[in-house]
Amino acid sequence: MGRLPLLHRLIDAGTRVPLLRRRSFVHELHGKHEQQILLGGGYTAWDAQHGLRFEYVVPERICRGSGREMPLSAILALVDEATTWASIGADRFRRPGASLALDARLIDEDRPPQAGERLFFESRPERIGRTIGFETCTVHDAATGRLVASASHVKYLDMGRAWDTIMGPLFPLAAALAGVAKPRAPPEVLLNDAAAFETLISPAHCETSADGRAVAKFTVGPRHLQERGVLFGGCHAMFHERAGAAAAMSRQAAAQGGALTALRLCSMRVNFLGAATDGARLEAHATSSPSWRGAGRLAHSRLMLAESGSLRSEARMEFILAES
């Protein structure tokens, strides 16, 4: 069986396993194969040169501003999903693993993707080792071929001997058992319901200061999770972006005598240090650099459990001035 048919078989099996959650954060992004295939997208090709292709129509749901821009943190979240499936399809033990680091950068900082555009995410497993996997991803505009963003993903792959046995030599039996179960219907997510998505990722409370600091508070809910019940890596990124933007904008407002200026995230790297589960209360502590570095203002954010201060992830971001 070729890689792409095998991958589609694994995706179908995932909709049948009752132990996996049926609604995930990627569903909220309208970024699942089963959602995009209805729009002519999903995982459509896999070859040696370009890797695994995921075709994605940008929904208005996740876009912001008058230009209806897709934020870089959403691109990074989809890179997490697409590169994970590329790793699963290329790995003989089909391990999803856990993210150690994710990064992404807009190539044309003045032209982010917009609602309605079709993107190609092309993910390549560069190296899959015993414990660590390295993947890269490029994002192109389907209509023009323009390179939109480049990204990379480092994953911890060791999932134990039981997983390796079930998904390795016993995989034909496991697949047969999963095939017996009935597929579960995908959750209903409205493509144009931007207000619902904005509510999902906005902090419950955010405090800022003129010296470029911000503390954004979030409570993890079921719709922030991935299928295995922990906070999705791309959701970490979107929480960090909100805190980092608040810090950068407060610094910018102070520098301009209180005038607010729109900022656009143009690069981001997230390092993952721990998991968060349903009901966890999180605080993102962000600081912004006091001066411009080249074309952008830098920000750093630390996402931690509110009760213990235990660090869950940290991010470094660069923002530029945006017209919209």
BAMARTOR-623352 format. One record per residue: x, y, z of N, C-alpha, C in turn; residue in one letter. Coordinates in Angstrom, 2 decimals. Layout:
# BAMARTOR-623352
X Y Z X Y Z X Y Z A $
...
This chain:
# BAMARTOR-623352
0.85 -1.20 0.00 0.00 0.00 0.00 0.88 1.24 0.00 M $
0.59 2.23 -0.87 1.34 3.48 -0.92 1.13 4.31 0.33 G $
1.98 5.32 0.49 1.92 6.15 1.70 0.61 6.90 1.83 R $
0.11 7.50 0.74 -1.10 8.29 0.86 -2.33 7.44 1.18 L $
-2.56 6.29 0.51 -3.68 5.44 0.92 -3.56 4.97 2.36 P $
-2.33 4.67 2.79 -2.13 4.25 4.18 -2.50 5.39 5.13 L $
-2.09 6.61 4.78 -2.40 7.75 5.63 -3.91 7.95 5.72 L $
-4.61 7.86 4.59 -6.07 8.00 4.61 -6.71 6.90 5.46 H $
-6.13 5.72 5.42 -6.64 4.63 6.24 -6.45 4.93 7.72 R $
-5.30 5.51 8.08 -5.04 5.87 9.47 -5.97 6.99 9.93 L $
-6.19 7.97 9.07 -7.11 9.06 9.41 -8.51 8.53 9.64 I $
-8.96 7.62 8.78 -10.28 7.03 8.94 -10.36 6.23 10.24 D $
-9.28 5.49 10.55 -9.28 4.71 11.80 -9.39 5.63 13.01 A $
-8.76 6.81 12.92 -8.82 7.75 14.04 -10.21 8.26 14.32 G $
-11.08 8.27 13.31 -12.46 8.71 13.53 -13.30 7.62 14.19 T $
-12.76 6.40 14.26 -13.51 5.27 14.79 -13.11 4.88 16.21 R $
-11.90 5.27 16.64 -11.39 4.84 17.95 -12.12 5.61 19.05 V $
-12.89 4.92 19.90 -13.69 5.62 20.90 -12.86 6.28 21.99 P $
-11.60 5.84 22.18 -10.76 6.42 23.23 -10.23 7.80 22.84 L $
-10.30 8.16 21.57 -9.83 9.46 21.12 -10.98 10.46 21.11 L $
-10.69 11.69 21.54 -11.70 12.72 21.50 -12.08 13.02 20.04 R $
-13.34 13.31 19.81 -13.80 13.51 18.44 -13.69 14.98 18.02 R $
-13.73 15.89 18.96 -13.61 17.31 18.63 -12.27 17.82 19.14 R $
-11.49 18.43 18.28 -10.17 18.93 18.66 -10.03 20.38 18.26 S $
-8.92 20.99 18.70 -8.66 22.38 18.35 -8.49 22.54 16.84 F $
-7.95 21.51 16.16 -7.77 21.62 14.72 -9.12 21.64 14.00 V $
-10.13 21.00 14.57 -11.48 21.13 14.01 -11.92 22.59 14.05 H $
-11.58 23.30 15.14 -11.97 24.70 15.27 -11.30 25.55 14.19 E $
-10.11 25.17 13.76 -9.42 25.85 12.67 -9.96 25.44 11.31 L $
-10.88 24.50 11.29 -11.37 23.88 10.05 -10.20 23.28 9.30 H $
-9.31 22.62 10.08 -8.07 22.13 9.51 -7.93 20.62 9.46 G $
-9.02 19.90 9.60 -8.97 18.44 9.50 -9.22 17.99 8.05 K $
-8.63 16.87 7.71 -8.80 16.30 6.38 -10.27 16.13 6.04 H $
-11.05 15.64 6.97 -12.46 15.36 6.72 -13.25 16.64 6.47 E $
-12.78 17.78 7.00 -13.45 19.06 6.75 -13.02 19.65 5.41 Q $
-11.72 19.61 5.14 -11.21 20.23 3.92 -11.53 19.40 2.68 Q $
-11.70 18.09 2.83 -11.99 17.26 1.65 -13.32 17.66 1.02 I $
-14.23 18.20 1.83 -15.51 18.67 1.30 -15.33 19.92 0.43 L $
-14.19 20.61 0.60 -13.88 21.80 -0.18 -12.88 21.50 -1.29 L $
-12.64 20.20 -1.53 -11.68 19.81 -2.55 -10.25 19.77 -2.06 G $
-10.06 19.82 -0.74 -8.72 19.84 -0.18 -8.42 18.60 0.64 G $
-7.76 18.79 1.77 -7.32 17.68 2.61 -5.94 17.20 2.17 G $
-5.58 15.96 2.56 -4.30 15.38 2.19 -4.45 14.74 0.82 Y $
-3.85 15.38 -0.17 -4.15 15.03 -1.56 -2.99 14.40 -2.32 T $
-1.76 14.52 -1.84 -0.62 13.98 -2.59 0.55 13.76 -1.66 A $
1.43 12.83 -2.07 2.65 12.56 -1.32 3.70 12.05 -2.31 W $
4.78 12.82 -2.44 5.86 12.38 -3.32 7.20 12.73 -2.69 D $
8.25 12.16 -3.26 9.59 12.30 -2.68 10.08 13.75 -2.70 A $
9.70 14.51 -3.71 10.21 15.87 -3.83 9.53 16.85 -2.89 Q $
8.21 16.79 -2.82 7.46 17.79 -2.07 6.94 17.28 -0.73 H $
7.00 16.00 -0.48 6.47 15.47 0.77 4.96 15.34 0.74 G $
4.34 15.44 1.90 2.89 15.30 2.05 2.22 16.64 1.82 L $
1.25 16.69 0.90 0.54 17.94 0.60 -0.80 17.96 1.30 R $
-1.05 19.06 2.03 -2.34 19.33 2.65 -2.88 20.60 2.02 F $
-4.05 20.49 1.38 -4.68 21.63 0.71 -5.73 22.21 1.65 E $
-5.63 23.52 1.88 -6.43 24.17 2.91 -7.03 25.46 2.38 Y $
-8.35 25.56 2.44 -9.05 26.79 2.10 -9.22 27.60 3.38 V $
-8.65 28.80 3.40 -8.65 29.62 4.61 -10.07 30.07 4.93 V $
-10.60 29.69 6.09 -11.96 30.12 6.44 -11.96 31.51 7.07 P $
-13.02 32.23 6.85 -13.16 33.54 7.49 -13.15 33.41 9.01 E $
-13.55 32.25 9.50 -13.64 31.97 10.93 -12.38 32.35 11.70 R $
-11.20 32.10 11.12 -9.96 32.27 11.87 -9.23 33.57 11.54 I $
-9.80 34.38 10.63 -9.09 35.57 10.15 -9.44 36.79 11.00 C $
-8.56 37.81 10.88 -8.71 39.02 11.69 -8.54 40.25 10.82 R $
-9.04 41.37 11.35 -8.79 42.66 10.73 -9.63 42.91 9.50 G $
-9.56 44.15 9.02 -10.35 44.52 7.84 -9.90 43.78 6.60 S $
-8.62 43.36 6.58 -8.12 42.59 5.45 -8.38 41.11 5.55 G $
-9.06 40.71 6.62 -9.40 39.31 6.87 -8.14 38.43 6.74 R $
-7.13 38.78 7.53 -5.84 38.11 7.47 -5.82 36.85 8.34 E $
-5.16 35.83 7.83 -4.90 34.62 8.61 -3.66 34.86 9.46 M $
-3.75 34.76 10.79 -2.58 35.02 11.63 -1.52 33.93 11.52 P $
-0.27 34.31 11.75 0.81 33.35 11.64 0.66 32.22 12.66 L $
0.10 32.51 13.83 -0.07 31.45 14.83 -1.02 30.37 14.34 S $
-2.00 30.74 13.50 -2.89 29.73 12.92 -2.15 28.90 11.88 A $
-1.28 29.54 11.09 -0.44 28.79 10.16 0.42 27.79 10.91 I $
1.01 28.24 12.02 1.86 27.35 12.81 1.06 26.18 13.38 L $
-0.18 26.44 13.80 -1.03 25.37 14.32 -1.31 24.31 13.25 A $
-1.54 24.75 12.01 -1.78 23.81 10.93 -0.50 23.08 10.51 L $
0.65 23.75 10.63 1.93 23.08 10.41 2.09 21.94 11.41 V $
1.72 22.18 12.66 1.78 21.14 13.69 0.98 19.92 13.24 D $
-0.23 20.13 12.76 -1.10 19.04 12.34 -0.55 18.33 11.10 E $
-0.17 19.11 10.08 0.26 18.53 8.81 1.58 17.77 8.94 A $
2.53 18.32 9.68 3.82 17.63 9.84 3.67 16.39 10.72 T $
2.74 16.43 11.66 2.50 15.24 12.48 2.00 14.09 11.63 T $
1.06 14.36 10.71 0.57 13.30 9.84 1.66 12.83 8.88 W $
2.52 13.75 8.45 3.64 13.33 7.59 4.57 12.40 8.36 A $
4.81 12.69 9.62 5.66 11.84 10.46 5.01 10.48 10.68 S $
3.70 10.48 10.96 2.98 9.22 11.17 3.06 8.35 9.91 I $
2.86 8.97 8.76 2.85 8.20 7.52 4.21 7.67 7.12 G $
5.29 8.35 7.54 6.63 7.93 7.16 7.28 7.02 8.19 A $
6.78 7.02 9.41 7.38 6.26 10.51 6.83 4.83 10.53 D $
7.69 3.85 10.66 7.21 2.46 10.64 6.39 2.11 11.87 R $
6.46 2.91 12.94 5.65 2.67 14.13 4.46 3.63 14.23 F $
4.26 4.48 13.21 3.11 5.40 13.13 2.95 6.23 14.40 R $
4.05 6.81 14.89 4.02 7.54 16.16 3.68 9.02 15.96 R $
2.63 9.52 16.60 2.36 10.96 16.55 3.33 11.77 17.38 P $
3.82 11.19 18.49 4.80 11.86 19.33 4.25 13.10 20.01 G $
5.17 13.92 20.51 4.83 15.16 21.20 5.78 16.25 20.72 A $
5.27 17.45 20.57 6.07 18.56 20.05 7.11 19.01 21.07 S $
8.32 19.24 20.59 9.37 19.88 21.38 9.55 21.34 20.96 L $
9.48 21.61 19.67 9.64 22.98 19.18 8.94 23.14 17.83 A $
8.33 24.29 17.64 7.68 24.66 16.39 8.09 26.08 16.04 L $
8.40 26.32 14.78 8.64 27.70 14.38 8.12 27.94 12.97 D $
7.77 29.20 12.71 7.25 29.58 11.40 7.56 31.04 11.15 A $
7.70 31.39 9.86 7.97 32.77 9.46 7.22 33.09 8.18 R $
6.60 34.27 8.15 6.01 34.77 6.91 7.13 35.17 5.95 L $
7.04 34.76 4.70 8.05 35.13 3.70 7.82 36.55 3.21 I $
6.60 36.86 2.81 6.22 38.22 2.43 5.43 38.80 3.60 D $
6.10 39.58 4.44 5.49 40.05 5.68 4.32 40.99 5.44 E $
4.28 41.61 4.25 3.19 42.54 3.94 2.01 41.86 3.25 D $
2.11 40.54 3.04 1.03 39.86 2.33 0.74 38.50 2.97 R $
0.11 38.50 4.17 -0.29 37.23 4.77 -1.48 36.64 4.03 P $
-1.77 35.36 4.22 -2.95 34.76 3.58 -4.23 35.43 4.04 P $
-5.25 35.37 3.19 -6.53 35.98 3.51 -7.66 34.97 3.33 Q $
-8.80 35.29 3.91 -9.96 34.41 3.86 -10.32 34.07 2.42 A $
-10.62 32.80 2.18 -11.02 32.34 0.87 -9.89 31.83 0.01 G $
-8.64 32.12 0.36 -7.52 31.65 -0.44 -7.22 30.18 -0.15 E $
-6.69 29.49 -1.14 -6.32 28.08 -0.98 -4.80 28.00 -0.81 R $
-4.39 27.28 0.22 -2.97 27.11 0.53 -2.56 25.66 0.38 L $
-1.29 25.43 0.03 -0.69 24.10 0.03 0.33 24.05 1.17 F $
0.12 23.14 2.11 1.12 22.85 3.14 1.87 21.60 2.68 F $
3.17 21.72 2.43 3.96 20.58 1.97 4.96 20.22 3.06 E $
4.72 19.08 3.72 5.49 18.65 4.88 6.44 17.53 4.52 S $
7.68 17.67 4.96 8.70 16.65 4.66 9.34 16.16 5.95 R $
9.24 14.87 6.24 9.99 14.31 7.37 11.48 14.25 6.99 P $
12.28 15.12 7.57 13.70 15.18 7.22 14.48 14.04 7.88 E $
14.11 13.71 9.10 14.76 12.60 9.79 13.83 12.09 10.87 R $
13.61 10.78 10.88 12.81 10.14 11.93 13.71 9.16 12.65 I $
14.09 9.48 13.87 14.99 8.64 14.65 14.24 7.80 15.66 G $
15.00 7.20 16.55 14.39 6.37 17.58 13.54 7.19 18.54 R $
14.03 8.40 18.88 13.31 9.22 19.86 12.94 10.61 19.34 T $
13.66 11.12 18.35 13.44 12.48 17.88 13.15 12.47 16.38 I $
12.20 13.32 15.98 11.88 13.49 14.56 11.99 14.94 14.16 G $
12.45 15.19 12.94 12.60 16.55 12.40 11.80 16.65 11.12 F $
10.90 17.64 11.07 10.09 17.87 9.88 10.19 19.33 9.45 E $
10.11 19.57 8.16 10.02 20.93 7.64 8.73 21.07 6.85 T $
8.30 22.31 6.69 7.04 22.56 5.97 7.13 23.89 5.24 C $
6.67 23.91 4.01 6.52 25.16 3.27 5.04 25.35 2.95 T $
4.63 26.60 2.92 3.23 26.94 2.66 3.20 27.84 1.42 V $
2.44 27.41 0.40 2.35 28.16 -0.85 0.90 28.57 -1.12 H $
0.76 29.67 -1.83 -0.55 30.07 -2.35 -0.83 29.23 -3.59 D $
-1.95 28.53 -3.60 -2.25 27.60 -4.68 -2.46 28.31 -6.01 A $
-3.01 29.52 -5.99 -3.35 30.22 -7.23 -2.11 30.76 -7.94 A $
-1.12 31.21 -7.16 0.04 31.88 -7.75 1.34 31.12 -7.59 T $
1.37 30.14 -6.68 2.61 29.44 -6.37 3.50 30.22 -5.43 G $
3.06 31.39 -4.97 3.85 32.24 -4.08 4.14 31.52 -2.76 R $
5.41 31.58 -2.32 5.76 31.02 -1.03 5.26 31.94 0.07 L $
4.38 31.43 0.92 3.74 32.22 1.95 4.51 32.16 3.26 V $
4.93 30.96 3.66 5.59 30.79 4.95 6.48 29.56 4.90 A $
7.48 29.54 5.76 8.30 28.35 5.95 8.30 28.02 7.44 S $
8.43 26.72 7.75 8.29 26.30 9.14 9.09 25.02 9.37 A $
9.30 24.71 10.65 9.93 23.45 11.03 9.31 22.96 12.33 S $
9.49 21.67 12.58 8.84 21.02 13.72 9.79 19.95 14.25 H $
10.06 19.97 15.54 10.86 18.95 16.20 9.94 18.20 17.16 V $
9.92 16.86 17.05 9.02 16.05 17.86 9.78 15.00 18.66 K $
9.28 14.75 19.87 9.75 13.61 20.67 8.84 12.44 20.32 Y $
9.43 11.35 19.81 8.64 10.28 19.21 8.46 9.04 20.08 L $
9.29 8.85 21.08 9.23 7.62 21.85 7.89 7.52 22.58 D $
7.10 6.51 22.26 5.80 6.31 22.88 5.69 4.98 23.60 M $
6.83 4.31 23.78 6.84 3.07 24.56 6.73 1.82 23.72 G $
7.10 0.70 24.32 7.11 -0.57 23.61 5.72 -1.05 23.21 R $
4.74 -0.77 24.07 3.38 -1.24 23.76 2.89 -0.60 22.46 A $
3.10 0.73 22.32 2.69 1.41 21.09 3.43 0.83 19.90 W $
4.75 0.67 20.03 5.56 0.18 18.92 5.11 -1.21 18.48 D $
4.66 -2.03 19.44 4.21 -3.39 19.10 2.86 -3.35 18.39 T $
1.93 -2.55 18.96 0.58 -2.49 18.39 0.59 -1.86 17.00 I $
1.37 -0.77 16.85 1.37 -0.05 15.59 2.47 -0.50 14.64 M $
3.28 -1.47 15.09 4.30 -2.05 14.25 3.87 -3.41 13.75 G $
4.37 -4.50 14.35 4.03 -5.83 13.85 2.55 -6.19 13.97 P $
1.84 -5.61 14.96 0.41 -5.94 15.13 -0.50 -4.94 14.43 L $
0.08 -4.04 13.61 -0.74 -3.01 12.98 -1.86 -3.58 12.11 F $
-1.64 -4.63 11.30 -2.76 -5.15 10.50 -3.95 -5.57 11.36 P $
-3.66 -6.20 12.53 -4.73 -6.60 13.43 -5.42 -5.38 14.04 L $
-4.62 -4.38 14.48 -5.19 -3.17 15.08 -6.06 -2.42 14.07 A $
-5.59 -2.34 12.82 -6.37 -1.66 11.79 -7.67 -2.39 11.50 A $
-7.61 -3.72 11.52 -8.82 -4.51 11.28 -9.84 -4.29 12.38 A $
-9.37 -4.24 13.63 -10.28 -4.02 14.76 -10.89 -2.62 14.70 L $
-10.07 -1.62 14.33 -10.59 -0.25 14.23 -11.62 -0.17 13.11 A $
-11.42 -0.94 12.04 -12.34 -0.91 10.91 -13.71 -1.46 11.24 G $
-13.79 -2.28 12.29 -15.08 -2.85 12.69 -15.97 -1.79 13.34 V $
-15.32 -0.84 14.07 -16.08 0.20 14.76 -16.73 1.15 13.76 A $
-17.84 1.74 14.17 -18.53 2.68 13.30 -17.82 4.04 13.34 K $
-17.70 4.70 12.19 -17.10 6.04 12.20 -18.01 7.02 12.94 P $
-17.40 7.95 13.64 -18.16 8.96 14.38 -18.24 10.23 13.54 R $
-19.37 10.86 13.56 -19.58 12.06 12.74 -18.66 13.18 13.20 A $
-18.13 13.96 12.26 -17.29 15.10 12.65 -18.13 16.16 13.34 P $
-17.51 16.96 14.20 -18.26 18.03 14.86 -18.64 19.11 13.85 P $
-19.73 19.77 14.11 -20.16 20.85 13.23 -19.44 22.13 13.62 E $
-18.71 22.71 12.68 -17.99 23.95 12.89 -18.34 24.89 11.74 V $
-18.89 26.05 12.06 -19.33 26.98 11.03 -18.13 27.75 10.47 L $
-18.01 27.75 9.14 -16.85 28.36 8.47 -16.72 29.85 8.74 L $
-17.83 30.55 8.84 -17.79 32.01 8.93 -18.05 32.54 10.33 N $
-18.05 31.66 11.33 -18.36 32.09 12.69 -17.09 32.58 13.39 D $
-16.61 33.76 12.96 -15.38 34.31 13.51 -15.53 34.68 14.98 A $
-16.72 35.07 15.39 -16.93 35.49 16.77 -16.70 34.33 17.74 A $
-17.16 33.14 17.36 -17.00 31.98 18.23 -15.53 31.61 18.38 A $
-14.77 31.68 17.29 -13.35 31.34 17.37 -12.59 32.40 18.17 F $
-12.96 33.66 17.97 -12.31 34.74 18.72 -12.53 34.55 20.22 E $
-13.74 34.18 20.60 -14.03 33.92 22.01 -13.19 32.75 22.53 T $
-12.99 31.74 21.69 -12.25 30.55 22.10 -10.80 30.86 22.47 L $
-10.14 31.75 21.72 -8.71 31.97 21.93 -8.39 33.27 22.66 I $
-9.39 34.09 22.96 -9.13 35.34 23.67 -8.93 35.08 25.15 S $
-8.03 35.83 25.79 -7.84 35.65 27.22 -9.08 36.09 28.00 P $
-9.31 35.42 29.13 -10.41 35.83 29.99 -10.11 37.18 30.62 A $
-8.82 37.46 30.81 -8.41 38.74 31.40 -6.99 39.02 30.94 H $
-6.68 40.27 30.67 -5.33 40.64 30.24 -4.96 41.98 30.85 C $
-3.83 42.02 31.53 -3.32 43.25 32.12 -2.05 43.66 31.38 E $
-1.93 44.95 31.05 -0.75 45.45 30.37 -0.18 46.64 31.12 T $
1.09 46.93 30.84 1.73 48.11 31.41 2.53 48.81 30.33 S $
2.80 50.10 30.56 3.46 50.91 29.55 4.90 50.49 29.28 A $
5.47 49.68 30.18 6.86 49.24 29.97 6.92 47.96 29.12 D $
5.84 47.66 28.40 5.85 46.54 27.47 5.68 45.19 28.11 G $
4.85 45.11 29.13 4.57 43.83 29.79 3.08 43.53 29.71 R $
2.77 42.23 29.70 1.38 41.81 29.67 1.25 40.47 30.37 A $
0.13 40.28 31.06 -0.22 38.99 31.65 -1.62 38.64 31.16 V $
-1.70 37.58 30.35 -2.97 37.14 29.78 -3.37 35.82 30.44 A $
-4.63 35.72 30.87 -5.10 34.55 31.60 -6.09 33.76 30.74 K $
-5.88 32.45 30.72 -6.72 31.55 29.92 -7.14 30.37 30.79 F $
-8.30 29.81 30.47 -8.73 28.55 31.08 -8.91 27.53 29.96 T $
-8.22 26.41 30.07 -8.25 25.39 29.03 -9.60 24.68 29.06 V $
-10.23 24.59 27.90 -11.49 23.87 27.76 -11.36 22.73 26.78 G $
-12.39 21.92 26.62 -12.32 20.76 25.72 -11.97 21.12 24.28 P $
-12.39 22.29 23.82 -12.16 22.66 22.43 -10.73 23.17 22.18 R $
-9.92 23.30 23.23 -8.52 23.68 23.08 -7.60 22.46 22.94 H $
-8.14 21.27 23.09 -7.33 20.06 23.22 -7.09 19.37 21.89 L $
-6.10 18.48 21.88 -5.95 17.56 20.77 -6.62 16.24 21.13 Q $
-6.58 15.29 20.21 -7.38 14.08 20.37 -7.05 13.29 21.63 E $
-5.80 13.40 22.10 -5.40 12.63 23.28 -5.63 13.38 24.59 R $
-6.31 14.53 24.53 -6.77 15.18 25.75 -5.83 16.18 26.38 G $
-4.79 16.65 25.66 -3.91 17.68 26.18 -3.97 18.91 25.27 V $
-3.56 20.04 25.79 -3.61 21.29 25.05 -2.83 21.16 23.74 L $
-3.47 21.47 22.62 -2.85 21.33 21.31 -1.70 22.33 21.17 F $
-0.61 21.89 20.53 0.56 22.75 20.41 0.26 24.05 19.71 G $
-0.58 24.02 18.68 -0.95 25.24 17.99 -1.77 26.18 18.84 G $
-2.48 25.65 19.82 -3.24 26.50 20.74 -2.29 27.22 21.69 C $
-1.21 26.53 22.13 -0.15 27.23 22.87 0.28 28.47 22.09 H $
0.54 28.27 20.78 1.04 29.36 19.93 0.05 30.53 19.90 A $
-1.23 30.24 19.80 -2.21 31.31 19.70 -2.37 32.04 21.02 M $
-2.22 31.34 22.15 -2.22 32.00 23.45 -1.01 32.92 23.57 F $
0.17 32.41 23.17 1.37 33.25 23.22 1.23 34.48 22.35 H $
0.65 34.31 21.16 0.52 35.46 20.26 -0.34 36.55 20.90 E $
-1.42 36.15 21.56 -2.29 37.15 22.19 -1.55 37.92 23.28 R $
-0.77 37.19 24.10 -0.03 37.87 25.15 1.09 38.73 24.57 A $
1.82 38.19 23.59 2.92 38.94 22.98 2.44 40.19 22.28 G $
1.31 40.10 21.58 0.75 41.27 20.89 0.32 42.33 21.88 A $
-0.27 41.92 23.00 -0.69 42.88 24.02 0.51 43.62 24.59 A $
1.61 42.89 24.84 2.82 43.51 25.37 3.42 44.47 24.35 A $
3.51 44.03 23.08 4.11 44.86 22.04 3.28 46.10 21.77 A $
1.96 45.96 21.78 1.10 47.10 21.51 1.12 48.10 22.67 M $
1.25 47.61 23.90 1.34 48.53 25.04 2.64 49.33 24.96 S $
3.73 48.67 24.58 5.00 49.36 24.41 4.90 50.39 23.27 R $
4.26 49.98 22.16 4.12 50.86 21.01 3.25 52.06 21.34 Q $
2.17 51.84 22.09 1.28 52.92 22.46 2.00 53.93 23.35 A $
2.80 53.44 24.28 3.56 54.35 25.15 4.54 55.19 24.35 A $
5.16 54.56 23.33 6.14 55.27 22.51 5.47 56.33 21.63 A $
4.20 56.12 21.31 3.48 57.03 20.42 2.48 57.91 21.17 Q $
2.67 58.05 22.47 1.80 58.92 23.24 0.38 58.43 23.37 G $
0.21 57.11 23.41 -1.11 56.53 23.62 -1.81 56.09 22.36 G $
-1.25 56.42 21.20 -1.88 56.01 19.94 -1.67 54.52 19.70 A $
-2.75 53.82 19.35 -2.67 52.39 19.10 -2.30 52.13 17.64 L $
-1.39 51.22 17.43 -0.94 50.85 16.09 -1.13 49.36 15.89 T $
-1.69 48.97 14.76 -1.87 47.55 14.48 -0.52 46.89 14.22 A $
-0.31 45.73 14.82 0.92 44.97 14.65 0.59 43.61 14.05 L $
1.52 43.08 13.29 1.34 41.77 12.66 2.48 40.85 13.08 R $
2.13 39.66 13.53 3.15 38.67 13.87 3.77 38.13 12.58 L $
5.10 38.22 12.46 5.75 37.76 11.23 6.69 36.58 11.46 C $
7.09 36.32 12.70 7.87 35.11 12.98 7.60 34.66 14.40 S $
7.73 33.36 14.62 7.39 32.79 15.93 8.09 31.46 16.13 M $
8.61 31.25 17.32 9.14 29.95 17.71 8.60 29.60 19.09 R $
8.05 28.40 19.21 7.49 27.92 20.48 8.28 26.70 20.93 V $
8.74 26.71 22.18 9.37 25.55 22.80 8.41 24.98 23.84 N $
8.18 23.67 23.79 7.20 23.02 24.65 7.91 22.30 25.80 F $
7.42 22.55 27.01 8.08 22.03 28.21 7.17 21.19 29.09 L $
5.87 21.21 28.85 4.95 20.44 29.67 3.55 20.51 29.10 G $
2.70 19.60 29.57 1.33 19.51 29.06 0.37 20.29 29.95 A $
-0.79 20.61 29.38 -1.90 21.19 30.13 -3.16 20.47 29.69 A $
-4.05 20.21 30.64 -5.25 19.43 30.37 -6.51 20.26 30.62 T $
-7.64 19.67 30.34 -8.93 20.34 30.48 -9.08 20.92 31.89 D $
-9.47 22.18 31.96 -9.70 22.85 33.23 -8.48 23.58 33.78 G $
-7.32 23.39 33.18 -6.11 24.07 33.68 -6.24 25.58 33.50 A $
-5.81 26.31 34.51 -5.78 27.78 34.42 -4.34 28.19 34.09 R $
-4.21 28.93 33.01 -2.89 29.30 32.50 -2.72 30.81 32.51 L $
-1.46 31.23 32.66 -1.10 32.63 32.54 0.06 32.75 31.57 E $
-0.08 33.64 30.61 1.00 33.93 29.67 1.61 35.27 30.07 A $
2.87 35.23 30.51 3.59 36.44 30.92 4.48 36.86 29.75 H $
4.18 38.02 29.17 4.89 38.46 27.97 5.60 39.78 28.22 A $
6.75 39.94 27.58 7.49 41.20 27.60 7.86 41.56 26.17 T $
7.90 42.86 25.89 8.24 43.35 24.56 9.52 44.16 24.64 S $
10.35 44.08 23.60 11.61 44.81 23.56 11.35 46.32 23.53 S $
12.23 47.11 24.15 12.00 48.56 24.21 12.26 49.28 22.90 P $
12.93 48.65 21.95 13.23 49.34 20.70 13.02 48.39 19.53 S $
12.89 48.97 18.34 12.74 48.17 17.13 14.05 47.51 16.78 W $
13.96 46.27 16.35 15.14 45.55 15.87 14.94 45.32 14.38 R $
15.62 46.11 13.58 15.36 46.04 12.14 13.96 46.53 11.86 G $
13.14 45.68 11.24 11.78 46.07 10.89 10.77 45.69 11.97 A $
11.20 44.96 13.01 10.22 44.41 13.93 10.51 44.67 15.39 G $
9.48 44.48 16.20 9.59 44.57 17.65 9.50 43.15 18.21 R $
10.44 42.77 19.04 10.50 41.42 19.58 9.65 41.29 20.84 L $
9.14 40.10 21.08 8.41 39.81 22.30 8.73 38.40 22.75 A $
8.68 38.19 24.05 8.92 36.87 24.63 7.77 36.56 25.57 H $
7.29 35.34 25.55 6.15 34.95 26.39 6.41 33.62 27.05 S $
5.99 33.51 28.30 6.10 32.26 29.07 4.70 31.86 29.52 R $
4.27 30.66 29.13 2.94 30.16 29.47 3.08 29.17 30.62 L $
2.41 29.45 31.74 2.60 28.62 32.93 1.27 28.35 33.62 M $
1.27 27.30 34.45 0.10 27.00 35.26 -0.05 28.07 36.32 L $
-1.27 28.62 36.47 -1.49 29.72 37.39 -1.23 29.31 38.83 A $
-1.63 28.09 39.21 -1.52 27.66 40.61 -0.07 27.45 41.05 E $
0.72 26.82 40.20 2.06 26.41 40.61 3.18 27.22 39.97 S $
2.87 27.93 38.90 3.92 28.63 38.17 4.76 27.71 37.31 G $
4.35 26.44 37.17 5.09 25.47 36.37 5.02 25.85 34.89 S $
6.17 25.96 34.24 6.24 26.41 32.87 5.75 25.33 31.92 L $
4.83 25.70 31.01 4.29 24.76 30.03 4.93 24.97 28.65 R $
5.19 26.21 28.28 5.84 26.50 27.01 6.33 27.94 27.04 S $
7.22 28.26 26.11 7.67 29.63 25.95 7.78 29.95 24.47 E $
7.68 31.22 24.13 7.69 31.62 22.72 8.47 32.90 22.53 A $
9.12 32.98 21.38 9.76 34.22 20.94 9.08 34.65 19.65 R $
8.73 35.92 19.58 7.94 36.44 18.47 8.52 37.74 17.94 M $
8.24 38.01 16.69 8.60 39.30 16.09 7.37 39.87 15.42 E $
7.06 41.12 15.78 5.91 41.82 15.22 6.38 42.99 14.36 F $
5.63 43.28 13.30 5.90 44.44 12.47 4.65 45.32 12.43 I $
4.82 46.55 12.01 3.68 47.44 11.83 2.82 46.94 10.69 L $
1.51 46.97 10.88 0.56 46.51 9.86 -0.45 47.60 9.60 A $
-0.86 47.68 8.34 -1.85 48.70 7.98 -3.25 48.31 8.38 E $
-3.56 46.98 8.37 -4.92 46.53 8.68 -4.99 45.98 10.08 S $
